[in-house]
């Protein structure tokens, strides 16, 4: 084993100890807070201080570990808009930083990976190579370079030991789910970890990612709305593709309403267009993967996680959504039971509460997504904790729908964070089979 392979602290004991420090640190701060309150410091001030320290520790530990720890942190950043502000606010800024960037790996390790994957004379492929990464994410980081033919390229380099780090982290996070809940704002950390674990091998193979990305690049070539970079070279742990300059999707929050809404609608259109044009769904909707180009087009990167849909999006999704829009809760329940989503009898109103974030935007020509709406949906679905638990026991998301559900919910979360008003219904009419046709 080379020294580089230890760069992610991949020992199960060492990485597990770091992850365990999250709930231990949280408990320690709670004890410290009690002492401060006894000493006369106002409880509100103490709670704010504790939450700020907890958020800082969450970012530091998950960012340093990268791997599965950072990936779960990025998922938490995507869905924080579901949670009440008093719960999510302390973590929002830190999780946003985790979503968009992370501490980079040392230059020497980057060069070692490139030498191993592209050969000892790897520099001959480039006219120049920037050692400082342009972006650092959960299992790899991206460097800007100039390819031998003069074009500017993005070089994606996988962290040494990323495979074992991912498996170790996801296993440990599942074990810590019950006590890590407070740090995640109540999010089901175990379910998130298990979903990522099922897709590890796909995300680790840059050869597979390169094929997926090129398929999208070919399908969207010369598209007036979207840009997907062409792939120039790839190995299992290094991928070189065209560089695209643009502002991250998160940066449009302060733009005028009309500009922001136009870009938000393009984001939705790309996610829904993929299954019909490429027979694949881009399955990582977090805004760091989408860039607004100077000419107004939307650039899309990171195709490590895709859902392969040879027949496009399932007809049953559109049909169920259309039926639910009529308010016929019993018909909606019957269809979900028929498709295997419900394993037992359940209160139809709970089903309608579950479908609300999909039905409400689809029922209007123009719909405004925002945090207040998402938080209201969350409160409504969890108002009766006993009933919510019973629904959880009855609900079963078939494997074929896991990534579709994640993308749909993640996309809604991003639209709500950005405060987008968009014609969501028109996108469903165009791209969702079974939706545009009224049910008999």
Buried (B, 14 or more C-beta within 10 A) or exposed (E): EEEBBEBBBBBBEBBBEBBBBBBEBBEBBBEBBEEBBEEEEEEEEBBEBBBBBBBBBBBBBBBBBBBBBBBBBBBBBBBBBBBEEEBBBBBBBBBBBBBBBBEBBEEEBBBBBBEBBBEEEBBEBBBEBEEEBBBBBBBBBBBBBBBEEEEBBBBBBBBBBBBBBBBBBBBBBBBBBEBBBBBBBBBEBBEBBBBBBEBBEBBBBBEBBBBBBBBBBEBBEEBEEBBBBBBBBBBBBBBBBBBBEBBBBBEBEEBEEEEBBBBBBBBBBBBBBBBBBBBBBBBBBBBBBBBBBEEEBBBBBBBBBBBEBEEBBBBBBBBBBBBBBEEBBEBBBBBBBEBEBBEEEBBBEBBBBBBBBBBBBBBEEEBBBBBEBBBEBBEEBBEBEEBBEBBEEBBBBEEEBBBBBBBBBBBBBBBBBBBBBBBBBBBBBEBBBBBEEEBE
